[in-house]
Amino acid sequence: MSEQRTVAVLGASDNPERYAYKAIEKLAGKGFAVIPVNPALKEVLGLQVLPSLGEIDTKLDTVSVYLSAQRSTQLAAEIVAIKPGRVIFNPGAENPVLETRLDEAGIPWMHACTLVLLATDRF
């Protein structure tokens, strides 16, 4: 990989049993610049956790969503404002309202599992 890609994990967790935690671990292990996002946490796997996407001052290639539709809908304006290269809705995080907002903003999105995409080299 000639250029490091930056991925925000929205709904980051410090619980090793949670998929968001496993995604942070795998992304970092594969050389991605990972930005965990969760207002309730300070650090995950030695990475500083930011309280919101609005705190990110770098171009995001991907936002990987691990939040319920109810929670992510509240963040729709923030997600659209940062203009990520794409948004991945992990299983259980699908959100038709946010998907429509992303379509309107011209931001690609997909229903997929970040962990599966990484394991199959399709991330």
N, C-alpha and C positions, 0 to 999 in steps of 0.2 A: 504494500500500500504506500504510494508515494506521498499522499497527503492525509493527515489524520482527520477523521470525520468526527463531528461533535454530536452527541446524542443526549437529550434531556430525558430523564425517567420521571414522569409525572405521577406522583403517588409513591415515591420512594419509600422503602421500608428498611428498618434495621433488624427485622426478624428473619433469620436465615431460612425459615420455612416458607416465606412468602415469595411469590414469583417475581415481584419487583426487585427484591434483594438479589435473587439469582440472576436476574437480567443485568443488574449493575455489575455483579461479579464477572459474568461471562463477557459483557461488553468491554470492561476494563482489561480482562485477560486477553482479549483479541486486539487490543491496541487502540480502541476507540477512546476519545476524550468524553468522559461521562460526567454529566451534571445531574445529580439527584435533586429532586424538587419535592419538598414537603415542609409546610410551615411548623410542624411539630418536632422536627428533628434538627440536629446540628451537624451530625457526621454519620456516614455509612461507609464501612470498609476503608476508613482513612480519607474519604473524600468529603469535602465540605458540602453540606446540603443547603441549598438556597430555599428561601421561604416562598418564592413565586417565580414564574417564568419571566416576569418583568425585571427581575434582578440580573438576568443573563445579558451580558454585553458582547456576545460573540454570535456569529452566524450559526444557526442550528441546522444540521442536515436532517435530523429526525427528532420528533417528539414521540416517545413510546408511552402510551397512556395505560395506567393501572388504577383508574378511578371509575366509580359507578357513573352512569349517565347523569344522575342528579348532581353529582359533584362536578363533573367536567363541563356541564352546560353552564354553570356559574363562571367558568374560566374561558368561555368561548371567545370573548373579545380579546382577552390576553393572548390566547393561542394564535388567533388571526393576526394580531398586531406584531408578533415576533416573526411572522412569515417563515416558518420552518420549511425545509425542502419537502418534507412529507410528515404525515402523522400515522402512527400505527395504533390501532385499537386492539389491544390484547383481548383474549377471550373473557367475556364478562364486562368489558368496557365499551362495548358498542354503543353508539349514541347518534341516532338519526338527526336530532336537532343540530348537534355540532357538525355532523357530516355535511348537512346542507349549508351551514355557514362556511365550512371549508371549501365546498364546491363554489359557492358564490365568490369567494376570495381567490379562487384558482389554485388552492393548495391541495396537492394530491394526498389521498389517505387510503388506508387499506385495513381490512379485518385480517389479522394474522397474529401469530404468537412469536414474539421477539426471540424467545429461546429456541424455537424450532427453526426460525430463519437463520439464526447463528449456527445451529448444529448442522444445518444443511448448506452452509456457505451461500445463502441467498439473501443475507441481510444487506 
